[in-house]
Amino acid sequence: NIKMGTLVKPALLLLLWQSVGALNVPLEVRQPPTIIKQSMKEHIVDPKGTMVIECEAKGNPHPIFSWRRNGKYFNVARDSQVSMRRRSGTLDIYARNNPEKYEAEYQCIASNQYGSAYSHKIILQLYSKEIVEPVVVSAGLPLVLSCDPPPGPLKPETYWMSSSFPTMQPVRQDRRVSMGVNGDLYFSNVLFNDSVADYCCNARFPYKNHTITVRVKGEFFRNIEYFMFGLIIIIQINNIFSV
């Protein structure tokens, strides 16, 4: 009986906490953090202005915020081009000279003495507007917008965004609007409200950590490590000297 009670009690506590978590708990009650606002997973920003990555959370005590970039701790205080808003995790990035430096995967962490809450992983990408000729088509006719992603070792993850600048939103797909396996966007019949300032095709190669080790026999060892297309390549070289 004692062993059974030991096993059942944590389960009851877990079920009780899950039930409470589903309710809107008043902030007067001490509670772990909950993420209440965050940027989209695929977050595209205009590099000409302030790049904002949103993260808001509630909790009691009020949570403190930290960030990871590409899976590692991101020390915001040591980066002169980044600031975190007061009592918030939202980042403001002022990097007009080198915005490409901040294209990365970000994750916000809100913590207090009762626990931590994690945002989803946010891929920050720059909005690079190319000068292309406008597409003119009569309402009711079909239309295909080509994507033509660059070649790579892995199949890219492709998605479309539409904008009435500066706001960008994912293109909603349905029976009339759909994306092909090659990344092209298909309209079975064009409507007047399909006319917007921009359609933007985005393609990225999935980030995966794969380690490849190449060994050559010899006596003196040294490693060369480099990163390419999401792969960590480690070459172990043995230098052989003859007298």
Secondary structure, 3 states (H helix, E strand, C coil): CHHHHHHHHHHHHHHHHHHHHCCCCCCCCCEEEEEEEECCCEEEECCCCCEEECEEEEEECCCEEEEEECCEEECHHHCCCEEECCCCCCEEECCCCCHHHHCCEEEEEEEECCEEEECCCEEEEECCCCCCCCCCCCCCCCEEECCCCCCCCCCCEEEEEEEECCEEEECCCCCCEEECCCCCEEECCCCHHHCCCEEEEEEECCCCCCEEEEECCCCEEEEEEEEECCEEEEEEEEECCCC
